Structures are given as structure tokens and as C-alpha cells.
């Protein structure tokens, strides 16, 4: 990798760290609910408007990256992140909470998988999976940093003071990298130049010549299989993250122990993204995504038994590995199936799966707790859907086989 390409990866990783602020807000659920007198369902409902805004805006983020380039998109998103931190830290009612979540959604959309995945896809061809792994690990690093900073400030400082200090402080560190480091490749740089230097070298199936436009992609089974898989990942991941600290405190864990379990899941995600990037050099994306989805289903089967500390640790590791590897493997699957040229637009539409998945996850678990007094029926629903995703991913066609079938 050339030095300027490595700098782009570093800049992308730091921008992704801003997305980690979302996990920090989830860890503050108990403090916010206690101070403002809300129910768990009221808190969980904040996920719905956030997911609608985040998923829909991903479509426009993809189009904006194609038209204006990644840098202005990322900068505008980070400004939005700063506003969301200020609103969240000063909110007094549910309306302001929903507003903060929607602003946070806009921010995360612009520094998320679509924009960062798009710029990495344009910069790298042969080492794309490795570069994606290093770039996408930023959200996990950001989550760990934000959670550790919040934990060090609480309970001496109020959750409001901690939110403002940690959120805005992190933003000041990230902004210079977004402004001066993250950019699309110029002529003579990036994946196409890499292939031009060695046209006989191995090239992935996502070269621009093989790229498929969105209008054709949505007519292929692969598109909808990946859409459904992401729906299941979103439902399980955001549902568990939203209710995780509350669930563990119900089981008798202290708030610090719950924070540590969440940090372990996020920390496992760092190894997962780096590992997924390396594995992608030797194993087909389809096989890796199938194994990863099976790991997600297994991790969910451990949740009802989390009262045992060893099982909680195993869950945190498996859940963190599977949900974080998805950030690398799913973009790779999209690039392999449809090419790099229209990646941002196609992936932006696939991310719409986060609307139903991410909104239903927290609500299903919160309502299960309200109706039954515990989360177990909600966990069963998540496990069933995850097993369905395993079957769906197993049915993913190999690209050449799919093309041959369409040609007949």
C-alpha cells in the first residue's frame, strides 16, 4: 500500500470512530430513564425514528458520494454529530430525545458503511478486504473510547456533563482528519491505477467493467438475500445493544459489570473486523458471511443463560465477533456481486433493511419485557430470524453461476 492510501485508511478509521457515540448513548439508558421518568418502551421507541432517518438517508449519501465526493459528505455528517451531542446532553423530554436520535442518525449515515465503504472500494482492489477491515474497525474503537471515557466520569459527573464532554471532545479530534485526509482517489490513484500497473495480476470480480447498476441489481436474488440478512443482523444487533445494560442489571449485574460486558463485545469486534479483512484474502466472501451469520445465531442462543458469568463472556465475544464482521463481509459481498462503480448506490439501498430490522429489535424486546416481565420471548424471536438468515445466506448464488443462469 502506498503512503497516501494508508493515510486514507487511517482517516476513514478515525471518522468511523464518531459512529461509536451511538453505543455511548445506549449505555446511558438507565441514567436517562431514571432522571426523566420514562419507561423502557419509551426509550426503545427512540430507535425507530433514528433508523428511518439513517436508512433512508443512506440512499442519498450514496448518491452524494458519487456526485460530490466523500469529503464534503463526511464533513457535513460530523457537524451534524456535534449538534446531536448537544441536543442529547441537554434534552428534557421525549420529543427532544427523538430529535437527538434523528440527528445522530444523519451523522452516522454520512460516516458509516456506505461512504467509508465507497472510498475504500475505490482506493483498493487486491487488498480491499484488509483495508475495509482496518477502516471499519473505527466504530468499535470509538465505542470503547466513548464508553471508557463515560465510565471514568460517572457517577462523579452527571450523564449530561459526561455526554457533552466526551462527545464534543471526540469530535474535535476527528474533524481535522475528515477535512484533510479522507478523499476519493485522483487520476492515476486507487483501484483502477492498481490494475493498470499490473493488468495480468489477480483482480476481484468487482472491477468496474463488471459493475451492475442499481436498476439491474434489484432484480437479482442476491440483492434480496443480502437485504434480508442485513434486516436480521440489524434486528438482533440493535435490539440487544438497546436493551443490553437494562437486561444485565435485571439479572443482578452492577452497572459497571454491564458496561464491561458491552465493552467486551465491542472489543471483540476490533479483532473481528481485522480478522474478517485477512480471511477475505483466502476464503470466499459467501463462505465467510455464511459462517459469520451462523455465529450470530449461536450467540443469540446464549443470551437467555447470561446470568452465568462465563456464558455472558462467551456471548459478548461471539456477538461482538459476528456483528462487527458483518461490517466488512456485507460490503465485500455487495462489491463482489455488483462491482465497485455503483457500490455506494446499491449498498445505500440495501441499508434500508435497517429501518424494519433496527426499529423492530428494540421494540420486540422492550414489549416482551413489558408484557411477560422478562425478555425470553423476544430472544426466541431473534434466534428464529437469525436461523432464517443462515438459510438465506446459504442460498446465495456464486457470481459466475448466477450469470450463467441468467444467460440461459
C-alpha positions in Angstrom: 0.0 0.0 0.0 1.3 3.5 -0.9 1.6 6.1 2.0 -1.2 8.3 0.8 -3.5 5.2 0.5 -2.6 4.2 4.1 -3.4 7.8 5.3 -6.8 7.5 3.7 -7.5 4.2 5.6 -6.4 5.9 8.8 -8.6 8.9 8.2 -11.6 6.6 7.4 -11.0 4.7 10.6 -11.0 7.9 12.7 -14.1 9.2 11.0 -15.8 5.8 11.8 -14.9 6.4 15.4 -17.5 9.1 15.5 -20.2 6.4 14.9 -19.2 4.9 18.3 -21.0 7.7 20.1 -24.2 5.8 19.4 -23.1 2.9 21.8 -22.3 5.5 24.4 -25.9 6.8 24.3 -27.2 3.2 24.8 -25.0 2.8 27.9 -26.7 5.8 29.4 -30.2 4.3 29.2 -30.5 3.7 32.9 -29.5 7.2 33.9 -31.7 8.9 31.4 -34.8 6.8 32.2 -34.3 7.3 35.9 -33.9 11.1 35.7 -36.7 11.8 33.2 -39.1 9.2 34.5 -39.5 7.3 31.2 -40.4 3.6 30.6 -38.1 1.2 28.7 -40.6 1.2 25.8 -40.4 5.0 25.6 -36.6 4.7 25.4 -36.7 1.9 22.9 -39.1 3.9 20.6 -36.3 6.4 20.1 -34.7 3.8 17.8 -37.5 3.9 15.3 -37.1 7.5 14.0 -33.4 7.1 14.2 -33.4 4.0 12.0 -35.8 5.5 9.5 -33.7 8.6 9.0 -30.4 6.7 9.0 -31.5 4.1 6.5 -33.3 6.4 4.1 -30.5 9.0 4.2 -28.0 6.2 3.2 -29.6 6.2 -0.2 -28.9 10.0 -0.5 -25.4 9.5 1.0 -24.6 7.0 -1.7 -25.8 9.4 -4.5 -23.9 12.3 -2.9 -20.7 10.4 -2.7 -21.0 9.6 -6.4 -21.8 13.2 -7.3 -19.8 15.4 -4.9 -17.1 13.0 -3.5 -16.8 11.6 0.0 -15.1 14.5 1.8 -18.0 17.0 1.8 -20.4 14.2 2.8 -18.2 13.2 5.8 -17.6 16.8 7.0 -21.3 17.7 6.9 -22.1 14.5 8.8 -19.6 15.3 11.6 -21.1 18.8 12.0 -24.5 17.0 12.4 -22.9 14.7 15.0 -21.8 17.7 17.1 -25.4 19.1 17.0 -26.8 15.7 18.1 -24.4 15.5 21.0 -25.5 19.0 22.2 -29.2 18.1 21.9 -28.9 14.8 23.6 -26.9 16.3 26.5 -29.5 19.0 27.2 -32.8 17.2 26.4 -35.7 17.5 28.7 -38.5 15.5 27.0 -39.2 12.6 24.6 -39.5 15.0 21.6 -36.0 16.3 22.1 -34.7 12.8 22.6 -36.2 11.7 19.2 -34.7 14.8 17.6 -31.3 14.0 19.0 -31.6 10.4 17.7 -32.6 11.6 14.2 -29.6 14.0 14.1 -27.3 11.2 15.3 -28.8 9.0 12.5 -28.0 11.6 9.9 -24.4 11.8 11.2 -23.9 8.1 11.3 -25.2 7.7 7.8 -22.6 10.1 6.4 -19.6 8.4 8.3 -21.0 4.9 8.0 -20.6 1.9 5.8 -21.8 3.5 2.6 -19.4 6.5 2.5 -16.4 4.8 4.1 -17.0 1.6 2.1 -17.3 3.6 -1.1 -14.0 5.4 -0.7 -12.1 2.2 0.4 -13.6 0.3 -2.6 -12.3 3.0 -5.0 -8.9 3.1 -3.4 -8.2 -0.7 -3.2 -8.6 -3.7 -5.4 -6.4 -6.6 -4.3 -6.2 -5.7 -0.6 -9.7 -4.3 -0.4 -10.9 -6.7 2.4 -7.9 -5.8 4.5 -8.3 -2.1 4.0 -12.1 -2.4 4.8 -11.3 -4.3 8.0 -8.9 -1.6 9.2 -11.2 1.3 8.2 -14.4 -0.2 9.7 -12.7 -1.0 13.0 -13.0 2.7 13.8 -16.6 2.4 15.1 -15.5 -0.3 17.6 -12.5 1.7 18.7 -14.8 4.8 19.1 -17.3 2.8 21.1 -14.6 1.6 23.5 -13.1 5.1 23.9 -16.5 6.7 24.4 -17.6 4.0 26.9 -14.4 4.2 28.9 -14.5 8.0 29.0 -18.1 7.9 30.2 -17.4 5.3 32.8 -14.5 7.3 34.2 -16.7 10.4 34.5 -19.7 8.7 36.0 -21.1 9.0 38.7 -19.0 11.9 39.8 -20.3 14.0 36.9 -23.9 13.9 35.6 -24.7 12.0 32.5 -25.4 15.3 30.8 -21.9 16.7 31.5 -20.2 13.4 30.6 -22.1 13.3 27.3 -21.1 16.8 26.2 -17.5 16.5 27.3 -16.9 13.1 25.7 -19.0 13.6 22.6 -17.7 17.1 21.6 -14.2 16.3 22.7 -14.0 13.3 20.4 -15.4 15.3 17.5 -12.6 17.9 17.8 -10.1 15.1 17.3 -11.8 13.6 14.3 -12.6 16.8 12.3 -9.0 17.5 11.0 -8.7 14.1 9.5 -12.0 14.4 7.7 -11.0 17.8 6.4 -7.5 17.0 5.2 -7.0 13.2 4.9 -10.2 11.4 3.7 -10.7 11.8 -0.1 -11.5 9.9 -3.3 -8.6 8.8 -5.5 -7.4 11.2 -8.2 -6.4 10.2 -11.7 -3.6 7.7 -11.5 -4.5 6.6 -8.0 -6.7 3.9 -6.5 -8.0 0.5 -7.6 -8.1 1.3 -11.4 -4.5 2.5 -11.3 -3.5 -0.5 -9.3 -4.9 -2.8 -12.0 -3.3 -0.7 -14.8 0.2 -1.2 -13.2 -0.3 -5.0 -13.3 -3.1 -5.9 -15.7 -2.1 -9.6 -15.5 -2.4 -9.7 -11.7 -5.4 -11.2 -9.9 -8.4 -8.9 -10.0 -11.6 -9.3 -7.9 -14.9 -9.9 -9.6 -15.9 -6.3 -8.7 -13.9 -4.5 -11.4 -15.6 -1.5 -13.0 -16.1 -3.4 -16.3 -18.3 -5.9 -14.5 -20.2 -3.4 -12.4 -24.0 -3.7 -12.4 -26.3 -0.7 -12.0 -28.9 -0.4 -9.3 -31.8 -0.9 -11.7 -30.5 -4.3 -12.6 -29.2 -5.3 -9.2 -32.6 -5.1 -7.5 -33.9 -7.7 -10.0 -31.3 -10.3 -8.8 -31.9 -12.8 -6.0 -28.5 -11.9 -4.4 -29.8 -8.3 -3.7 -32.8 -9.5 -1.7 -30.9 -12.3 0.1 -28.3 -9.7 1.3 -31.2 -7.3 2.2 -32.9 -9.9 4.4 -29.6 -10.9 6.0 -29.0 -7.3 7.0 -32.5 -7.0 8.3 -31.8 -9.9 10.7 -28.4 -8.5 11.7 -30.0 -5.1 12.4 -32.9 -6.6 14.4 -30.6 -8.7 16.6 -27.7 -6.2 17.0 -29.7 -3.0 17.7 -32.3 -4.8 19.8 -29.7 -6.4 22.1 -27.5 -3.2 22.3 -30.5 -1.1 23.1 -31.7 -3.3 26.0 -28.4 -5.0 26.9 -27.5 -2.9 30.0 -31.1 -3.0 31.3 -31.2 -6.8 30.8 -28.0 -7.4 32.7 -29.0 -5.1 35.6 -32.2 -7.1 35.8 -30.1 -10.3 36.2 -28.3 -8.7 39.1 -25.1 -7.4 37.5 -23.9 -4.0 38.5 -23.9 -1.1 36.0 -20.1 -1.3 35.8 -20.2 -5.1 35.1 -22.8 -4.4 32.4 -20.6 -1.7 30.9 -17.7 -4.2 30.9 -19.7 -6.8 29.1 -20.7 -4.3 26.4 -17.1 -3.1 26.1 -16.0 -6.8 25.7 -18.5 -7.2 22.8 -17.2 -4.0 21.1 -13.6 -5.0 21.8 -14.2 -8.4 20.2 -15.4 -6.5 17.2 -12.0 -5.0 16.6 -10.4 -8.4 16.2 -13.4 -9.5 14.1 -13.1 -6.7 11.6 -9.3 -7.1 11.2 -9.7 -10.9 11.1 -12.5 -10.7 8.5 -10.3 -8.5 6.3 -7.5 -11.0 6.4 -9.8 -14.0 6.0 -11.3 -12.3 2.9 -7.9 -12.7 1.2 -8.1 -16.5 1.4 -11.8 -17.5 1.8 -14.8 -16.6 -0.5 -17.0 -13.8 0.8 -20.0 -16.1 0.6 -18.5 -18.8 2.8 -17.2 -16.2 5.3 -20.6 -14.5 5.5 -22.4 -17.8 6.0 -20.1 -18.8 8.9 -20.5 -15.4 10.4 -24.3 -15.5 10.3 -24.2 -18.9 11.9 -22.1 -17.4 14.7 -24.6 -14.7 15.2 -27.4 -17.2 15.6 -25.3 -19.2 18.1 -24.5 -16.1 20.2 -28.2 -15.3 20.4 -28.8 -18.8 21.8 -26.5 -17.9 24.7 -28.4 -14.8 25.7 -31.1 -16.4 27.9 -28.4 -18.0 30.0 -26.4 -14.8 30.6 -26.9 -15.0 34.4 -23.9 -17.3 34.3 -20.8 -15.1 34.1 -18.9 -17.5 31.8 -21.8 -17.7 29.4 -22.1 -13.9 29.4 -18.5 -13.7 28.4 -18.9 -16.2 25.6 -22.0 -14.3 24.4 -20.2 -11.0 24.4 -17.3 -12.4 22.4 -19.4 -14.3 19.8 -21.9 -11.4 19.5 -19.1 -8.9 19.0 -17.3 -11.0 16.5 -20.4 -11.7 14.4 -22.0 -8.3 14.3 -18.7 -6.5 13.7 -17.5 -8.9 11.0 -20.7 -8.1 9.1 -19.5 -4.5 8.6 -16.7 -5.9 6.5 -18.3 -9.0 4.9 -21.5 -7.5 3.7 -19.8 -4.6 1.8 -17.5 -7.2 0.3 -20.4 -9.4 -0.7 -22.1 -6.3 -2.4 -18.8 -5.4 -4.2 -18.3 -9.0 -5.3 -21.8 -9.4 -6.6 -22.4 -6.0 -8.2 -19.0 -4.3 -8.7 -17.4 -1.1 -7.4 -18.7 1.5 -9.8 -22.3 1.6 -8.4 -21.3 0.3 -4.9 -22.4 3.3 -2.9 -25.9 3.5 -4.6 -26.6 -0.2 -4.3 -25.3 -0.5 -0.7 -27.2 2.6 0.2 -30.5 0.9 -0.8 -29.6 -2.4 0.9 -29.1 -0.5 4.1 -32.8 0.4 4.0 -33.2 -3.0 5.7 -32.1 -1.2 8.9 -35.5 0.5 9.1 -37.6 -2.5 9.9 -34.9 -4.5 11.5 -33.4 -1.9 13.7 -36.8 -0.5 14.7 -38.4 -3.9 15.5 -35.5 -5.2 17.5 -35.6 -2.8 20.5 -39.5 -2.7 20.4 -39.8 -6.5 20.4 -37.5 -6.9 23.4 -39.0 -4.0 25.3 -42.6 -5.1 24.7 -41.7 -8.7 25.6 -40.4 -7.4 29.0 -43.5 -5.2 29.5 -46.0 -8.0 28.7 -44.2 -11.0 30.2 -41.9 -9.4 32.7 -38.8 -10.8 31.1 -37.1 -10.8 27.7 -37.2 -14.6 26.8 -40.0 -14.5 24.2 -38.2 -11.7 22.4 -34.9 -13.6 22.4 -36.7 -16.6 20.8 -38.0 -14.4 18.0 -34.5 -13.1 17.4 -33.0 -16.6 17.3 -35.6 -17.8 14.8 -35.0 -14.9 12.4 -31.2 -15.4 12.7 -31.6 -19.0 11.7 -33.6 -17.9 8.8 -30.8 -15.6 7.7 -28.3 -18.6 7.9 -30.6 -20.5 5.5 -30.9 -17.5 3.2 -27.1 -16.8 3.0 -26.5 -20.5 2.3 -28.7 -20.0 -0.8 -26.5 -17.1 -2.1 -25.5 -17.9 -5.7 -21.9 -17.8 -6.7 -21.5 -14.9 -9.1 -20.5 -16.9 -12.2 -23.2 -19.5 -11.6 -25.8 -16.7 -11.3 -24.6 -15.1 -14.5 -24.7 -18.4 -16.4 -28.3 -19.0 -15.1 -29.4 -15.5 -16.3 -27.8 -16.0 -19.7 -29.8 -19.2 -20.4 
